[in-house]
């Protein structure tokens, strides 16, 4: 088996432009199954663009993005949903459904992947307990703190048992203590074999957790495969 | 799985009750009018059919007509596909009919003998449009003295006038009713589009999140389709029920007014059957309306990739 074939995520000479703005310029890297990778860099460096490409939200202008041996350019309306169901996403702005309870936010994700309704409660309760939201299950997002909302986002991402977890600045809106506890959770999940790609510009976190770093600047990778 | 979509749809309705009321009210009005128009179309068709199928033409026979010739003509009339219910009325039977008609004054019946009444062949035509040509043909028969018709409404001078008036009335009911219902259906569709459009705008963030976590189009659309279906189904049931109650209330006086003309089914089962068919058609039309309204709105949501 070649090295390329063992990669879960493979970017080959990827360029992405938005009109005249170059978001990624000839970027190449690979991520193996079970890796925890930080994507760092200043605002506008292309961190979110990488995550969007992996999620199939956008397609590359040039080059090739393969995820689990699937070229994302081949994703269409039919297979895009099932592809995304393999990926858990944690957003900086949480993106929780505001008019649904914590439990329902997780249940929606379970409904999306087609899990029978009879299994929702057990699975959701287990995940919520895991992220420390066991007692907040029936609360609405407006009744939660920023850290708790991010945990809801994490619980939703984990509930579908994804192959890959994408985290876009998950600590961006959190204080240090809450960020640390979220990172501990992510590390625990990574140890269970999940591949995690986390975009962040929080260098303190990057420094504390010794993981592989892909550093972007000006739409290019400037420092890759750095194990801190 | 249906439960989660139904709960979502129900929560949209509960969160904006006035929008829900507005769309339900318009749909109720639409289906109420549609039910009434359907009954009117049915009744006018029955009325036309009644006049088309009752014995209309009487061929009065010459007094010297031979029985063999009469039987021959009767057979030829029965063989004509445009003619039905051919009946021979002898002079004696004609007298009996006259005596029955004048039973309140028996003296009139006693003063006449069968010989003054001509024998006749009575028949009806399958469609009134054949009547005039049939009369003209029968009139030329050697044993026929004269031909008359009984379908006279409002003192029309000729059969063409009778046909013309009935068909005009029926067409007015059909075209006018269908146009009015059509306008209401379009209004309902527009209101449904506005309401579901508002939902889509209100759900933009939710749709975006669902898209990102891998929800299929069907999953995202389902609550909107269910919501539109709830509106149309409630409109169908309410509009139909109000019309049904109104018809049940008015039926005795309407039936009495029209006498022997069967504009409504005579028995309860027939009436229930008629309204059952109307309900079935309206539920089908409502489903089409709900689907087209909600899917049209969703299709307008811009897809970005």
Contacts between the chains, C-beta under 8 A, distances in Angstrom:
chain1	res1	chain2	res2	distance
A	55	B	212	6.7
A	56	B	305	7.9
A	57	B	212	7.1
A	57	B	305	6.8
A	58	B	305	6.5
A	59	B	305	6.8
A	77	B	217	7.0
A	80	B	214	7.8
A	81	B	214	4.7
A	81	B	215	6.3
A	81	B	216	4.5
A	81	B	217	7.8
A	81	B	219	7.9
A	82	B	214	6.9
A	83	B	214	7.3
A	84	B	211	8.0
A	84	B	212	6.8
A	84	B	213	6.6
A	84	B	214	3.3
A	85	B	213	7.6
A	85	B	214	3.7
A	86	B	214	7.9
A	87	B	214	7.6
A	89	B	212	5.9
A	89	B	213	6.8
A	95	B	205	7.7
A	95	B	208	7.7
A	95	B	209	4.9
A	95	B	212	7.2
A	96	B	209	7.8
A	97	B	206	5.7
A	97	B	209	6.4
A	98	B	205	7.9
A	99	B	11	6.9
A	99	B	15	7.8
A	107	B	4	7.1
A	108	B	4	7.2
A	108	B	210	7.4
A	108	B	213	7.8
A	109	B	213	5.5
A	111	B	1	6.2
A	111	B	4	5.1
A	111	B	219	7.3
A	112	B	210	6.9
A	112	B	213	5.6
A	112	B	214	5.6
A	112	B	215	4.6
A	112	B	216	7.9
A	112	B	219	6.1
A	113	B	214	7.0
A	114	B	1	7.6
A	117	B	1	6.5
A	117	B	3	6.5
A	117	B	4	7.4
A	156	B	213	7.0
A	160	B	213	7.6
A	160	B	214	7.8
